Amino acid sequence: MDASKIISTINEHEFNDQYQQLHWTGSFSEYLDQVIEHPGIARTAFQRVYDMIYSYGFEKYEEYKKEIYHWKFFDDPIDMGKDAIFGLDIHLTKLVNVFKAAAQRYGPEKRVILLHGPVGSAKSTIARLLKKGIQEYSRTPEGALYTYDWVNIGEILKMENDMPCPIHEEPLHLIPNERRGSVLEILNKNRDRAESIHIEGDLCPACRYVYNKLMEEYKGNWEKVIENHIRIRRLVLSEQDRVGIGTFQPKDEKNQDSTELTGDINYRKIAQYGSDSDPRAFNFDGEFNVANRGIIEFVEVLKLDVAFLYDLLTASQEHKIKPKKFAQTDIDEVIIGHTNEPEYRKLQNNEFMEALRDRTVKIDVPYITRLNKETEIYKKDFNAETVPHIHIAPHTIEMAAMWAILTRLEDPKKANLTIMQKMKLYNGKSIPGFTEDNIKELRKETTREGMDGISPRYIQDKISNSLVTDKGNGCINPFIILNELESGLKTHSLIKDEDTKKRYRELLSLVKMEYEDIVKHEVQRAISADESAIDKLCGNYIDNVKAYTQKEKVKNPYTGDNEEPDERLMRSIEEKIDIAESRKDDFRREIMNYIGALALEGKPFDFRTNERLHKALELKLFEDQKDTIKLTSLVSNVVDKEAQAKIDVVKNRLIKNYGYCEICANDALGFVSSVFARGDIVKKDKK
């Protein structure tokens, strides 16, 4: 391996070009030219965040007769899906609409955005995505923004020669208030409202001090001040460098100080500048200062001390902060906080916090209630690439997700609907007697669905435990995971109510029963997957149905005699999919009409395109073949060579067609054989 090739790869031409673009500097005049050509450069923080989300695009789909937006930004394309969010499209659209309204100055730009939901519901992930997104967006041509430095001021002000604006202000703040109206009139000529430029806010205390001193030096010649002492530069937001992205986390009340938000005096510089009220002797490094032009995240915002909340109110409503010993300072940033439900209930019950309640836009971030979306969360973390040394049996992740979903659902109020059926309806499965309108009613009749239940973190922890302990000797199956989930309930730190634990255990039993049905069905399909046998059975059935519907006789292939249609054969297949005796004629005519319609189009009939008939044929073939395969002999461990050969064929089908490995295929066959063995025992007892 050649080290020089690695170095040249890092330093290739495109990298150098990008570096030059991100470190562009120029005059105020050059900056104005850019603003005239690309007015989006002078956007507010809310406008920039909305444009950033919108730039990744969206997809529309329909669910329960309602148009839903899926915003691709929340798939985390920046980091290859590392922080992707699943199953919250409706709630994320509400958040995006808040940004959209704020971008158009309709009011939400004066509010704190409060993400509210149970632990582990992706609140922190949403905030992290927004910070990561705006950081990356600021590096693109579309997301470019600029700030300024004071240069060549050392001799005049007796200080360092250059001074960057400490809060990365918008350069248009340098335009005097009394001239802004006429400047904006020129800039916004022939622009519509959406593209119009606004100048909001004044210079920070440090820049105002330098500006005033220089104006004195040049006898009020603003043009000379700007020409000789202002350098515009590209601003790249970075959480690591504390530029445009801030994060504040509550600490012990005794150690908290509001200067963490608004900055503090630099006592070393007091001796240099002679006063603690000189803005040059002040560190504008509080989180509000740092986050100017971008985003500030408040972790567990409602745990903040009241003094901090007052700063928050002014920052959101007025877009101003109050540094110690200085006048209020203008800021431009998105304030986003998140909180769990107990803290939010305290906010609602505290009459002294009315002002904060009035200045927040609450976005609920509940747990997912759709199985396939919950499954995606765990499959992202636990798959063949991330866990190459242990095989995860089919349905293992799905069963863990199923239990998590069931714990979050409220029991249905309809007497003819089980909670398992409700979960399946939410997941898009059709159940006879229930329409899309019924599903909408089910959702509307709930009060707290998705706000309680098991957190995804608990599921992830228990899957991890199972993988580390490797109780399956190289393969973990659903029973291993479900048992791990159940044992963890004893010590679950957030579940102290015994009734809740009891309910969760009952739901685990339901999931185990569901898995039994799934694995039985897959073994059945593997046994009945003999293509020639199922084709022959189908041909025989269709011949008899055709004769029956046309009142003809069927030729016996062995004797050559013409005989009545085989009613026993037809009913043995139809009963497998619950076709009642009273409906058999309708079903048979339906099959023949389907075949006739295909024939008119010149298409051959394939039973696999008819889901119900396919299932019926598989179940019939399974019933005919299970005794010849002698699955029940696996329980007694006495298997002859002929039976073993047939079992191996079934096992190979499970491996090839359903994703099993040698270990879990054996486990599945052993489990299903024990179920049939129990069934045989029950039959004998009844006799």
DRENTI-659750 format. One record per residue (C-alpha): residue number from 1; x, y, z. Coordinates in pm, 1 decimal, m for minus. Each point is the difference from the previous one (the first is absolute). Layout:
> nr|x|y|z
> NUM|X|Y|Z
...
//
This chain:
> nr|x|y|z
> 1|0.0|0.0|0.0
> 2|138.0|340.2|m101.9
> 3|m41.9|275.4|261.9
> 4|37.7|270.8|m264.7
> 5|m313.8|m127.2|m176.2
> 6|m197.6|32.7|322.8
> 7|126.1|355.0|51.3
> 8|m77.9|100.4|m358.8
> 9|m348.2|m149.2|34.9
> 10|m64.8|218.2|304.9
> 11|140.7|307.9|m169.3
> 12|m155.6|m41.9|m342.4
> 13|m102.3|302.1|m205.5
> 14|m365.6|4.9|105.0
> 15|100.3|15.6|365.9
> 16|217.4|304.8|m63.9
> 17|m282.1|169.3|m192.6
> 18|m244.4|m62.1|281.6
> 19|245.3|133.4|256.2
> 20|39.3|320.9|m197.7
> 21|m378.1|42.8|m27.8
> 22|m56.6|m56.5|371.9
> 23|274.4|247.9|90.7
> 24|m103.8|274.5|m242.4
> 25|66.8|356.5|112.3
> 26|m89.2|324.9|m166.8
> 27|m113.5|358.1|40.6
> 28|m341.1|123.0|113.5
> 29|m66.4|114.4|m355.6
> 30|70.6|m351.2|m133.3
> 31|m234.0|m142.0|262.7
> 32|m279.0|235.6|m110.8
> 33|47.2|m121.9|m357.1
> 34|m52.3|m357.6|121.9
> 35|m310.6|97.4|198.9
> 36|m148.4|169.3|m306.3
> 37|63.4|m311.7|m209.2
> 38|m91.6|m254.2|271.9
> 39|m233.8|160.3|256.9
> 40|m19.7|m331.1|190.9
> 41|345.1|78.5|140.6
> 42|m164.9|246.4|240.5
> 43|m263.9|m247.1|125.2
> 44|m96.9|m37.6|365.7
> 45|89.1|m315.3|191.3
> 46|m358.0|m132.2|m29.9
> 47|m2.6|58.2|m374.4
> 48|331.9|m177.0|m36.0
> 49|m116.1|m304.0|202.0
> 50|m320.8|m31.1|m202.0
> 51|186.3|33.1|m331.1
> 52|249.7|m259.4|120.8
> 53|m277.7|m253.7|71.2
> 54|m178.0|83.4|m325.0
> 55|318.9|m40.8|m203.4
> 56|m1.4|m375.9|61.5
> 57|m349.8|m32.5|m143.1
> 58|m303.9|m196.5|108.5
> 59|m231.7|m278.3|m110.0
> 60|m377.8|m7.1|27.7
> 61|m205.1|m307.8|75.2
> 62|m353.0|m72.8|116.1
> 63|m91.2|m161.0|329.9
> 64|m360.3|m45.2|112.4
> 65|m115.7|240.2|m275.4
> 66|238.4|268.7|126.1
> 67|297.0|141.0|m190.6
> 68|321.3|m43.7|199.3
> 69|337.4|163.8|m63.8
> 70|324.4|m187.3|53.9
> 71|287.4|247.6|31.2
> 72|319.2|m165.3|m125.9
> 73|222.0|213.1|225.0
> 74|m113.9|m208.5|297.2
> 75|138.8|m313.3|m166.3
> 76|339.9|152.1|89.5
> 77|155.4|m1.3|m348.6
> 78|291.7|199.8|146.4
> 79|123.0|m288.1|214.9
> 80|m119.0|m301.1|m202.6
> 81|m311.9|m46.8|211.8
> 82|177.2|m15.0|336.3
> 83|m263.7|223.4|164.9
> 84|m290.6|m86.5|m230.5
> 85|m344.4|43.9|153.4
> 86|m273.9|m250.3|m78.8
> 87|m376.9|6.3|24.8
> 88|m46.3|363.9|108.1
> 89|m84.7|163.0|m333.3
> 90|m313.5|175.8|129.5
> 91|178.1|149.8|300.9
> 92|307.6|97.2|m200.1
> 93|m222.3|175.3|m253.4
> 94|m147.3|205.9|285.7
> 95|355.0|98.5|94.9
> 96|88.1|89.6|m359.6
> 97|m317.1|210.2|m24.6
> 98|110.3|193.8|309.5
> 99|331.4|75.6|m171.6
> 100|m185.8|97.7|m316.7
> 101|m229.1|242.6|184.0
> 102|298.3|142.8|190.8
> 103|192.9|42.4|m325.1
> 104|m288.8|209.4|m133.4
> 105|m10.5|206.4|322.9
> 106|m348.4|m115.8|100.9
> 107|81.5|m25.9|372.2
> 108|171.7|m330.9|88.0
> 109|340.3|170.6|m42.5
> 110|m79.2|163.8|337.5
> 111|m58.6|m329.7|175.3
> 112|198.0|m276.3|166.1
> 113|m52.3|m325.3|m188.0
> 114|m65.7|m264.2|264.5
> 115|30.5|m367.8|m95.1
> 116|m209.9|m193.6|248.0
> 117|m28.6|m373.7|44.1
> 118|96.5|m307.6|201.9
> 119|359.2|m108.7|56.0
> 120|168.1|m144.6|m308.3
> 121|m250.8|137.7|m249.6
> 122|264.3|172.3|m220.7
> 123|m22.4|356.0|139.4
> 124|377.3|29.9|42.2
> 125|52.7|m165.1|m338.2
> 126|m216.9|261.1|m172.4
> 127|195.9|281.6|166.5
> 128|329.7|m168.4|m89.2
> 129|m110.2|m40.0|m361.7
> 130|m93.7|367.7|m27.5
> 131|336.8|109.1|141.6
> 132|187.9|m240.0|m223.4
> 133|m208.0|104.3|m299.3
> 134|46.8|375.3|37.4
> 135|372.3|m53.1|54.1
> 136|30.7|m191.1|m326.6
> 137|m235.3|238.5|m184.0
> 138|220.3|297.8|91.5
> 139|281.4|m165.6|m196.2
> 140|m201.6|m11.3|m323.4
> 141|m39.3|282.9|m254.1
> 142|m376.5|2.7|68.5
> 143|49.9|34.0|376.2
> 144|279.7|257.8|m6.5
> 145|m3.4|273.5|263.4
> 146|249.8|267.0|95.6
> 147|127.5|205.2|290.8
> 148|272.7|262.8|40.6
> 149|324.8|89.9|178.7
> 150|128.0|339.1|107.9
> 151|350.1|44.0|m144.6
> 152|284.1|254.4|34.3
> 153|m143.9|140.4|325.3
> 154|296.5|m56.2|236.0
> 155|158.7|342.1|m32.9
> 156|m327.1|193.4|20.8
> 157|m159.3|m194.7|289.3
> 158|318.5|m114.6|179.5
> 159|m94.9|m367.2|m19.5
> 160|59.0|m304.4|m218.1
> 161|19.4|93.8|m366.0
> 162|m288.2|m228.6|m108.2
> 163|m322.2|m85.6|185.0
> 164|m255.9|m248.2|m135.8
> 165|m360.1|80.3|86.6
> 166|m37.7|m205.8|318.5
> 167|m350.9|m122.4|m89.3
> 168|45.8|m46.6|m378.3
> 169|m249.8|269.7|m94.9
> 170|m162.5|58.5|m334.6
> 171|214.4|262.8|m183.0
> 172|m310.3|202.3|m93.6
> 173|m15.3|105.6|368.0
> 174|282.5|241.1|m88.3
> 175|m248.9|212.0|m195.8
> 176|m118.1|284.9|229.0
> 177|m365.0|m21.0|109.5
> 178|m85.1|335.4|m157.3
> 179|120.1|m123.9|m340.7
> 180|m150.8|m348.1|2.9
> 181|m335.2|97.8|m147.1
> 182|149.1|150.7|m312.6
> 183|252.3|m284.5|m34.0
> 184|m272.6|m264.5|23.2
> 185|m206.2|190.5|m254.3
> 186|286.7|m39.2|m247.0
> 187|75.1|m361.6|92.1
> 188|m365.3|m112.3|m16.6
> 189|m94.0|176.9|m320.1
> 190|m187.7|m242.7|m229.1
> 191|16.5|m279.6|261.2
> 192|m308.4|m181.3|128.4
> 193|m64.9|m45.7|372.1
> 194|161.5|m343.5|10.9
> 195|332.0|135.5|m130.6
> 196|m1.5|333.6|179.9
> 197|294.6|81.5|225.1
> 198|m42.4|118.3|359.0
> 199|254.2|148.2|238.4
> 200|m89.1|m99.0|355.1
> 201|210.3|91.9|301.4
> 202|286.3|229.1|88.2
> 203|369.5|m40.4|65.9
> 204|109.7|m192.1|308.3
> 205|157.1|205.8|285.0
> 206|360.4|m76.1|m103.7
> 207|m56.9|85.9|m368.4
> 208|m204.6|306.4|93.0
> 209|289.2|126.2|214.3
> 210|252.6|m43.0|m283.0
> 211|m242.4|147.7|m255.4
> 212|m60.0|313.7|209.2
> 213|372.0|54.0|63.8
> 214|79.8|m32.2|m369.7
> 215|m284.0|234.1|m97.7
> 216|152.7|255.9|236.7
> 217|342.3|m54.6|m159.0
> 218|m138.3|52.3|m354.3
> 219|m230.6|287.7|95.5
> 220|m313.9|m196.1|m89.4
> 221|125.1|m126.4|m338.7
> 222|m174.8|m341.0|5.6
> 223|138.3|m98.8|m340.5
> 224|361.7|45.9|117.2
> 225|m65.7|m206.2|315.5
> 226|m143.8|m288.3|m201.9
> 227|258.6|23.0|m277.8
> 228|304.4|8.0|230.0
> 229|m107.3|m214.0|293.6
> 230|m256.4|m263.7|m106.5
> 231|82.5|m338.3|m148.6
> 232|m292.5|m226.9|m91.5
> 233|60.4|m373.5|27.5
> 234|m191.5|m322.8|m57.9
> 235|m147.4|m145.5|320.1
> 236|m4.4|m377.2|43.7
> 237|m217.1|m120.0|287.8
> 238|157.8|m262.7|222.5
> 239|m107.0|m149.1|330.2
> 240|355.7|m118.5|69.6
> 241|141.9|349.8|m56.9
> 242|m292.3|163.6|184.2
> 243|m101.7|205.9|m298.8
> 244|m373.4|41.6|m62.7
> 245|m101.4|m314.2|188.4
> 246|m42.5|m12.4|376.2
> 247|m115.9|m261.4|248.8
> 248|m101.2|69.6|358.3
> 249|m48.3|m273.5|255.0
> 250|m134.7|64.1|353.1
> 251|242.6|m59.2|284.3
> 252|m24.6|5.0|376.0
> 253|m187.2|318.0|99.5
> 254|286.2|113.6|226.9
> 255|242.1|m10.3|m292.6
> 256|m227.7|164.2|m255.2
> 257|55.5|358.5|m105.6
> 258|m185.1|197.6|m265.1
> 259|335.5|120.6|m136.3
> 260|26.9|m347.1|m156.2
> 261|m267.1|122.7|m239.8
> 262|92.3|365.5|m49.3
> 263|377.1|19.5|62.1
> 264|213.3|141.2|281.6
> 265|265.6|259.6|81.2
> 266|358.8|m82.9|m91.5
> 267|178.9|114.7|314.1
> 268|343.4|m23.8|m161.3
> 269|m94.6|267.2|m252.8
> 270|m136.7|246.0|257.5
> 271|355.8|104.8|78.5
> 272|61.9|55.9|m372.4
> 273|m313.7|201.6|m70.0
> 274|m51.2|153.1|343.9
> 275|m367.9|m81.0|57.3
> 276|m227.0|m303.0|35.5
> 277|m260.2|185.9|m206.9
> 278|229.1|17.7|m304.1
> 279|m143.4|m255.4|m247.3
> 280|350.3|m95.7|m107.3
> 281|47.7|m140.5|352.5
> 282|m300.2|m229.7|m39.0
> 283|m8.9|m356.9|m127.6
> 284|m300.3|m40.9|m227.5
> 285|24.9|m377.3|29.4
> 286|m330.0|m96.7|162.3
> 287|m209.0|m257.5|m185.3
> 288|m236.4|268.3|m132.8
> 289|299.1|194.5|m136.7
> 290|156.7|m310.2|m149.6
> 291|m324.2|m113.4|m167.1
> 292|m71.0|330.9|m173.3
> 293|m88.9|m50.6|m369.8
> 294|m78.6|m367.7|61.8
> 295|m159.8|m227.3|261.1
> 296|11.0|m36.5|376.1
> 297|m121.1|m323.5|158.6
> 298|m122.8|m8.5|359.3
> 299|27.1|m350.8|140.3
> 300|m282.0|m72.8|248.5
> 301|m95.0|366.9|m27.5
> 302|m264.5|m4.0|274.5
> 303|256.2|m104.3|259.7
> 304|161.8|342.6|m35.7
> 305|11.9|239.2|292.1
> 306|m261.1|279.2|m18.0
> 307|274.0|261.7|m60.5
> 308|99.2|m183.4|m317.0
> 309|m359.9|m18.0|m115.2
> 310|m29.4|380.2|13.6
> 311|298.5|24.0|m236.2
> 312|m173.9|m254.1|m220.7
> 313|m320.9|205.5|m14.3
> 314|177.6|315.2|m116.0
> 315|216.0|m190.1|m245.7
> 316|m302.8|m161.2|m163.9
> 317|m249.8|286.4|1.6
> 318|228.2|301.0|m51.8
> 319|301.6|m172.4|m158.3
> 320|213.4|174.7|260.5
> 321|223.2|m105.2|286.5
> 322|132.8|205.6|292.8
> 323|374.5|m43.7|60.8
> 324|121.1|117.3|340.5
> 325|63.9|380.5|8.2
> 326|m106.8|51.8|m362.4
> 327|m312.0|93.9|m187.9
> 328|m221.9|m264.1|m152.3
> 329|170.2|m168.7|m293.6
> 330|m174.6|m122.0|m315.3
> 331|23.9|m368.2|m92.9
> 332|m132.0|m204.5|m290.5
> 333|m31.8|m368.5|78.3
> 334|m240.0|m292.2|17.6
> 335|m69.7|m97.3|361.2
> 336|m97.1|m364.0|31.3
> 337|m47.6|m185.6|326.6
> 338|m123.0|m342.2|96.8
> 339|m161.3|m137.6|310.3
> 340|m155.7|m312.6|142.5
> 341|m356.7|m13.3|119.5
> 342|48.2|37.7|378.9
> 343|176.8|334.9|m48.5
> 344|m264.2|114.5|m246.4
> 345|m277.0|m79.8|249.7
> 346|184.4|217.1|254.6
> 347|3.9|282.6|m253.5
> 348|m374.6|m31.4|m52.1
> 349|m68.1|3.2|374.9
> 350|230.8|294.7|80.1
> 351|m189.9|329.6|m25.8
> 352|329.1|193.2|9.9
> 353|100.0|m160.2|m329.3
> 354|m291.1|132.2|m206.0
> 355|232.8|228.1|m195.8
> 356|212.0|m295.5|m109.4
> 357|m303.8|m208.7|m92.4
> 358|m121.5|291.0|m210.1
> 359|333.4|20.9|m182.8
> 360|42.4|m364.5|m91.6
> 361|m111.4|m199.3|m300.2
> 362|m41.2|m357.6|118.3
> 363|69.7|m280.6|m244.5
> 364|m91.2|m345.0|129.7
> 365|255.8|m270.5|m75.5
> 366|m171.6|m325.2|102.7
> 367|118.2|m357.3|m29.5
> 368|m59.1|m172.3|m332.4
> 369|m324.0|m199.3|m22.7
> 370|62.0|m164.3|m337.1
> 371|180.0|m334.0|8.0
> 372|196.2|19.2|m325.5
> 373|142.8|342.3|96.7
> 374|101.4|m118.4|346.5
> 375|166.6|m304.2|m155.7
> 376|207.7|228.2|m223.6
> 377|155.6|164.0|308.4
> 378|141.7|m327.9|128.4
> 379|95.2|m140.9|m339.9
> 380|211.1|310.7|m55.7
> 381|207.2|m91.1|308.7
> 382|m21.1|m378.9|m8.4
> 383|58.4|m160.4|m338.3
> 384|244.9|m225.5|m183.4
> 385|248.2|286.1|m42.9
> 386|m5.3|132.0|356.0
> 387|m20.6|m347.0|159.6
> 388|192.8|m226.6|m239.8
> 389|97.2|m262.4|259.4
> 390|m353.4|m91.5|116.3
> 391|m296.0|m89.8|m220.1
> 392|m329.2|168.9|90.7
> 393|m283.2|m240.1|m77.3
> 394|m290.9|119.0|m216.1
> 395|m267.8|196.2|192.9
> 396|225.3|51.2|304.9
> 397|19.7|377.5|m41.1
> 398|m361.5|15.1|m113.4
> 399|m129.4|m178.0|312.7
> 400|193.9|232.3|231.7
> 401|m141.1|299.2|m189.1
> 402|m349.0|m150.7|12.2
> 403|9.2|m17.5|378.6
> 404|126.1|358.5|21.9
> 405|m290.3|118.5|m219.1
> 406|m260.0|m194.2|199.6
> 407|115.1|161.9|326.9
> 408|m65.0|342.8|m154.2
> 409|m351.1|m71.5|m127.8
> 410|m318.3|58.7|194.9
> 411|m242.0|m290.9|17.4
> 412|m258.0|33.3|m279.5
> 413|m348.2|99.5|108.2
> 414|m161.9|m216.3|m266.7
> 415|m98.4|m337.2|143.3
> 416|74.8|m188.3|m323.1
> 417|358.9|125.8|m24.6
> 418|305.0|m127.9|187.9
> 419|305.9|211.7|73.8
> 420|202.7|m225.4|m235.0
> 421|m247.6|65.6|m280.3
> 422|12.7|371.7|76.1
> 423|378.9|m6.1|m35.9
> 424|m32.8|m178.0|m335.3
> 425|m255.3|254.7|m122.6
> 426|237.8|282.1|92.4
> 427|268.6|m182.6|m196.8
> 428|m208.1|0.4|m316.9
> 429|m141.3|m353.7|14.6
> 430|m355.3|m49.3|m123.7
> 431|m242.2|m163.5|242.4
> 432|m354.7|m88.0|m113.9
> 433|m255.3|244.7|137.3
> 434|241.3|290.0|46.2
> 435|42.7|289.4|m242.1
> 436|242.3|292.8|m8.1
> 437|m267.9|211.3|168.2
> 438|m12.2|m252.9|284.4
> 439|376.3|29.4|46.8
> 440|m26.9|380.8|15.6
> 441|m269.2|m42.1|267.0
> 442|224.5|m235.6|195.4
> 443|274.9|262.0|7.4
> 444|m237.7|281.6|93.5
> 445|m153.3|m186.7|292.7
> 446|337.5|m33.5|174.4
> 447|124.9|255.6|250.2
> 448|367.1|m82.0|64.9
> 449|92.7|m256.1|m261.6
> 450|371.1|14.6|m74.8
> 451|80.6|206.0|310.7
> 452|37.5|m303.3|227.4
> 453|154.2|m342.6|m36.7
> 454|340.5|m153.5|m53.8
> 455|283.2|216.2|m133.5
> 456|202.2|m110.4|m305.4
> 457|309.5|29.0|220.7
> 458|m123.2|m284.6|220.1
> 459|m48.5|m222.6|m305.7
> 460|343.8|91.8|m134.8
> 461|162.4|m74.5|337.1
> 462|m161.1|m343.7|25.0
> 463|88.7|m93.8|m358.5
> 464|357.4|103.7|80.2
> 465|m2.1|m214.2|316.0
> 466|m116.6|m301.9|m198.8
> 467|269.1|50.7|m261.1
> 468|274.7|36.6|259.5
> 469|m101.9|m303.3|204.5
> 470|m70.4|m197.1|m321.8
> 471|m243.8|m239.4|165.2
> 472|m80.8|m142.3|m341.6
> 473|359.2|m114.0|m67.2
> 474|45.4|208.6|m311.3
> 475|m364.5|76.2|m77.9
> 476|m261.7|184.2|203.9
> 477|m369.0|m65.0|m58.8
> 478|m320.9|176.6|107.2
> 479|m45.7|m212.8|313.6
> 480|345.9|99.4|126.7
> 481|m77.8|369.9|m49.1
> 482|m352.2|m20.7|143.8
> 483|129.4|m179.9|309.8
> 484|269.8|266.4|39.5
> 485|m262.8|274.6|m27.4
> 486|m213.6|m167.6|265.2
> 487|282.4|m57.0|247.3
> 488|102.8|365.2|m31.4
> 489|m340.7|118.3|121.9
> 490|90.7|m99.7|355.7
> 491|265.2|271.3|20.2
> 492|m137.4|254.4|m248.1
> 493|73.2|338.0|159.6
> 494|m300.2|176.8|m153.7
> 495|m266.1|m263.2|74.5
> 496|m81.0|m24.3|370.0
> 497|m369.3|m79.9|m34.4
> 498|m60.9|m375.5|28.1
> 499|m322.3|22.7|m201.4
> 500|195.0|148.1|m290.5
> 501|261.0|m275.9|21.5
> 502|m278.1|m259.6|4.5
> 503|m158.6|153.6|m311.6
> 504|333.9|5.0|m180.1
> 505|56.2|m368.4|79.9
> 506|m345.2|m82.4|m137.0
> 507|88.6|186.9|m319.2
> 508|321.5|m204.5|m24.1
> 509|m216.3|m314.1|9.2
> 510|m205.7|136.9|m289.1
> 511|316.4|64.3|m199.6
> 512|124.1|m354.7|66.5
> 513|m332.6|m137.8|m126.3
> 514|26.6|219.8|m309.5
> 515|351.7|m126.0|m65.2
> 516|m117.1|m361.5|38.3
> 517|m255.5|61.7|m275.5
> 518|262.3|163.6|m223.6
> 519|263.1|m272.5|39.1
> 520|m261.5|m274.9|m44.3
> 521|m114.5|164.8|m321.3
> 522|355.9|27.1|m132.5
> 523|73.5|m364.7|76.1
> 524|m329.1|m90.3|m164.2
> 525|96.9|197.1|m310.8
> 526|344.8|m159.8|m4.3
> 527|m155.8|m347.0|18.9
> 528|m255.0|79.9|m270.4
> 529|254.1|171.1|m227.3
> 530|30.7|m306.7|m224.5
> 531|m73.7|179.2|m327.6
> 532|m101.6|m308.2|m195.5
> 533|m229.0|m123.3|279.9
> 534|m173.8|335.3|45.8
> 535|m38.0|47.0|m377.3
> 536|m155.9|m345.6|m23.3
> 537|m235.0|71.6|292.4
> 538|m102.3|331.1|m156.8
> 539|m64.9|m161.1|m339.4
> 540|m213.4|m266.9|165.5
> 541|m197.8|262.7|193.6
> 542|m60.3|220.3|m307.4
> 543|m112.4|m300.6|m208.5
> 544|m256.2|m89.5|266.6
> 545|m118.1|360.1|45.4
> 546|m40.6|40.6|m376.5
> 547|m204.7|m319.7|m23.4
> 548|m206.0|101.0|303.2
> 549|m87.4|349.5|m128.8
> 550|m78.2|m128.5|m350.6
> 551|m188.7|m304.4|132.3
> 552|237.3|m241.7|m173.6
> 553|186.0|m312.0|107.0
> 554|373.2|m46.1|60.6
> 555|208.0|m269.8|m164.3
> 556|178.4|m218.1|255.2
> 557|371.0|m2.2|m105.2
> 558|49.4|m352.5|133.4
> 559|m315.5|m188.3|m113.2
> 560|m99.0|224.1|m292.9
> 561|m357.6|6.2|128.3
> 562|m208.1|319.6|3.2
> 563|m92.2|80.7|359.2
> 564|m179.3|269.0|196.3
> 565|223.4|291.2|116.8
> 566|189.7|m86.9|318.6
> 567|m193.8|201.0|258.1
> 568|213.1|m129.3|284.1
> 569|321.2|127.1|m165.2
> 570|m147.2|341.6|m80.0
> 571|m137.1|51.2|350.3
> 572|324.5|m116.3|163.9
> 573|178.7|285.7|m181.5
> 574|m269.1|265.2|43.7
> 575|m37.4|m63.1|372.1
> 576|364.4|96.5|47.4
> 577|m90.8|363.4|m70.2
> 578|m334.9|m10.1|183.0
> 579|m229.5|m20.8|m304.1
> 580|m333.5|m99.3|151.6
> 581|m216.5|m269.5|m157.2
> 582|m257.4|266.4|m88.2
> 583|264.7|200.6|m191.3
> 584|177.9|m276.5|m186.0
> 585|m192.3|57.9|m325.2
> 586|83.6|372.8|3.5
> 587|368.3|m71.1|60.7
> 588|19.8|m257.4|m277.6
> 589|m171.8|230.5|m249.9
> 590|237.2|278.7|108.3
> 591|300.7|m223.3|m80.8
> 592|m139.3|m96.6|m342.2
> 593|m86.4|362.1|m85.5
> 594|356.4|99.4|94.6
> 595|143.5|m270.4|m230.1
> 596|m238.0|104.4|m279.3
> 597|97.8|367.0|28.5
> 598|367.6|m93.6|m30.4
> 599|m72.4|m218.4|m302.6
> 600|m172.9|291.1|m177.3
> 601|319.1|204.9|49.2
> 602|209.6|m286.6|m133.5
> 603|161.7|m58.1|339.9
> 604|50.4|m341.8|163.1
> 605|m144.6|m73.7|343.4
> 606|250.1|m18.0|287.8
> 607|m145.9|m82.6|340.6
> 608|286.4|195.9|164.2
> 609|m162.2|325.7|m113.1
> 610|m310.7|m86.4|203.7
> 611|110.6|36.4|362.9
> 612|m295.8|m181.6|157.3
> 613|13.3|m299.3|m232.1
> 614|379.1|m20.1|35.1
> 615|m31.5|m9.4|379.4
> 616|m273.9|m263.9|m12.3
> 617|206.4|m225.7|m226.4
> 618|307.9|36.3|223.7
> 619|m194.6|m91.7|312.7
> 620|m161.7|m299.8|m170.1
> 621|333.1|m126.8|m130.9
> 622|154.5|49.4|344.4
> 623|m273.4|m204.2|160.6
> 624|53.0|m276.7|m253.6
> 625|378.3|m3.0|38.1
> 626|66.2|68.4|367.6
> 627|m60.2|m358.0|101.6
> 628|233.9|m136.1|m269.1
> 629|273.9|236.6|117.4
> 630|m60.3|m113.1|360.2
> 631|85.4|332.8|162.3
> 632|m122.9|m129.8|332.6
> 633|281.7|m253.3|0.0
> 634|241.2|288.9|61.2
> 635|m137.2|24.7|353.1
> 636|92.6|m358.2|79.2
> 637|334.3|33.0|m186.3
> 638|m77.3|m324.0|m183.6
> 639|13.2|81.5|m371.2
> 640|51.4|m253.7|m278.7
> 641|213.8|81.3|m304.5
> 642|m294.5|54.8|m234.2
> 643|m172.3|241.8|239.0
> 644|329.8|177.6|69.0
> 645|53.4|58.3|m371.5
> 646|m344.4|160.7|m27.2
> 647|66.4|210.8|310.9
> 648|330.5|117.0|m150.3
> 649|m183.8|112.5|m313.2
> 650|m239.1|206.8|213.4
> 651|289.2|140.5|201.5
> 652|182.8|106.1|m314.5
> 653|m313.3|176.2|m121.3
> 654|m20.0|192.5|327.6
> 655|363.4|103.6|m41.0
> 656|m27.3|89.1|m369.2
> 657|m342.9|161.9|m10.7
> 658|m58.0|146.7|346.3
> 659|340.4|109.0|131.3
> 660|54.3|m270.4|261.7
> 661|340.4|m141.2|87.0
> 662|76.1|m361.0|92.1
> 663|m53.2|72.7|371.5
> 664|m328.3|190.3|m15.9
> 665|m139.0|m227.1|m274.3
> 666|51.6|m294.6|238.2
> 667|m155.8|204.5|281.9
> 668|m302.8|87.5|m214.4
> 669|m55.0|m359.1|m110.7
> 670|47.3|m124.7|355.2
> 671|m246.6|254.3|134.8
> 672|m265.5|m70.8|m264.4
> 673|43.6|m375.1|46.2
> 674|m59.3|41.0|374.0
> 675|m318.4|195.6|m77.8
> 676|m124.1|m285.7|m222.7
> 677|102.9|m253.6|260.3
> 678|m211.0|184.0|257.9
> 679|m284.7|2.6|m248.6
> 680|28.6|m378.2|m45.3
> 681|m4.0|m49.3|377.3
> 682|m310.5|213.6|32.1
> 683|m174.9|m204.6|m271.6
> 684|91.9|m328.3|174.7
> 685|m127.4|132.8|333.0
> 686|m330.1|94.9|m160.3
> 687|m33.1|m351.1|m139.4
//
